[in-house]
C-alpha cells in the first residue's frame, strides 16, 4: 500500500481515500486548505498525478492574441480593460489578428488562443469573421481556441441569440475549443463585490456544458488569492467537478493566481508560493474527473510552475507569446518562452516532456535526461 509522510493527523482520513481512489468531499477540501502540511498534500497530489498521467508533463507551442482591451465591464480586479479613447486603449483589425495567427503557425504553434475585452462597438459578425479569418489563416492542424464564456454571453446579447446558437455559429466558422477564463470564483458574494457585471457562475457552467454538447472541448479555471474564502474555493472546485460529471468536456483545470497591481484591488498582497502550490495540489485531489492540471507559468512564475510538477501538475502551458492581460496586472514573468526552455524546465524535474496540442494529442515526446538538461532531441 502506498504511504505518505504526513505531519498533520487531520490528513490521515483523506490519505486513506486517496489511496483507495475514493472521491473527496467538501469537508475534505476544507481540511486540505486548513492544513499547513504542504509536503503531505503534495505527496498525495503527486500520487494521483502519476496514477492519471505517469511521469508525463505536457507543454505546447501556442500563440496568444488579445485583440482589444476596450471593455464595457471594467471589473475591479482587472488591469487590462480600458475605455475607448483612454490612454493605453487599443484594438486590432481582423487583418492584424489573422496576421498574428499566421505568424504563430509559421513559428510552429499548434494553437491560436484568442481572449479579448467586451468591445461595445464590435458587431456579432465581426466576432464570427474573426474566427473564420483565423481559421483560414492557419493550417488545419492548428487549433483555434477562442473566447471565454463571458465573451460568448456578450455575443449572445448583441446578436439577440442564445449562447448555444452563438457557439454553433462559431463552430461552423472554425472554432475548435474554448479557453477556461471568466469563471473567477462562482460565489455570488465575490461576484457582487469585484465583478458584478460579469457572467454568473450558473451561466458560465451552462455555456461550457453547451459547448461540450456541440463537441467543443473547453478548459476551466479559478481565480484565487483576492477576496474569496477557502470554502468558496472548494465550492468552486466541486461545481466544476459536477459539471464534468454531467457534460464531460473539460480537458484541463488552470488555477489563476490573482495579480493585484494596477487594479482597484491593488492593496491586496497577491498569492504566495505556498498558496500557489497548495491550490494546485488540492485541485488535483478534488478534481478526480478532469484529466489535466495546468500551472500557467505566466501567472505563478517559472520556478513555481517547475516545482508544481511534484504537486500534482502535469502541464505548464506553452510558449504563449505576447500575453498582455496578466502583465498589465504586474506579472514579471517573460511574455514568451522557447520550446527548448520549456523542455529543459521539465527535463530538470526528472519527468518526460510531452509536446501536445490543445486536445492533448501527443506531438512529440522528449525523454528525461540524466540531469544535464542538454538532451532535448526528440524520441
C-alpha positions, 0 to 999 in steps of 0.5 A: 500500500502506498504511504505518505509522510504526513505531519498533520493527523487531520490528513490521515482520513483523506490519505486513506481515500486517496489511496483507495481512489475514493472521491473527496468531499467538501469537508475534505477540501476544507481540511486540505486548505486548513492544513499547513502540511504542504509536503503531505498534500503534495505527496498525495497530489503527486500520487494521483498525478502519476496514477492519471498521467505517469511521469508525463508533463505536457507543454505546447507551442501556442500563440496568444492574441488579445485583440482589444482591451476596450471593455464595457465591464471594467471589473475591479480586479482587472488591469487590462480593460480600458475605455475607448479613447483612454490612454493605453486603449487599443484594438486590432483589425481582423487583418492584424489578428489573422496576421498574428495567427499566421505568424504563430503557425509559421513559428510552429504553434499548434494553437491560436488562443484568442481572449479579448475585452467586451468591445461595445462597438464590435458587431456579432459578425465581426466576432464570427469573421474573426474566427473564420479569418483565423481559421483560414489563416492557419493550417488545419492542424492548428487549433483555434481556441477562442473566447471565454464564456463571458465573451460568448454571453456578450455575443449572445446579447448583441446578436439577440441569440442564445449562447448555444446558437452563438457557439454553433455559429462559431463552430461552423466558422472554425472554432475548435475549443474554448479557453477556461477564463471568466469563471473567477470564483462562482460565489455570488458574494465575490461576484457582487463585490469585484465583478458584478457585471460579469457572467454568473457562475450558473451561466458560465457552467451552462455555456461550457456544458453547451459547448461540450454538447456541440463537441467543443472541448473547453478548459476551466479555471479559478481565480484565487488569492483576492477576496474569496474564502477557502470554502468558496474555493472548494465550492468552486472546485466541486461545481466544476467537478459536477459539471464534468460529471454531467457534460464531460468536456473539460480537458484541463483545470488552470488555477489563476493566481490573482495579480493585484497591481494596477487594479482597484484591488491593488492593496491586496498582497497577491498569492504566495508560493505556498498558496500557489502550490497548495491550490494546485495540489488540492485541485488535483485531489478534488478534481478526480474527473478532469484529466489535466492540471495546468500551472500557467507559468505566466501567472505563478512564475517559472520556478513555481510552475517547475516545482508544481510538477511534484504537486500534482501538475502535469502541464505548464502551458506553452510558449504563449507569446505576447500575453498582455492581460496578466502583465498589465496586472504586474506579472514579471514573468517573460511574455514568451518562452522557447520550446527548448526552455520549456523542455529543459524546465521539465527535463530538470524535474526528472519527468518526460516532456510531452509536446501536445496540442490543445486536445492533448494529442501527443506531438512529440515526446522528449525523454528525461535526461540524466540531469544535464538538461542538454538532451532535448532531441526528440524520441 
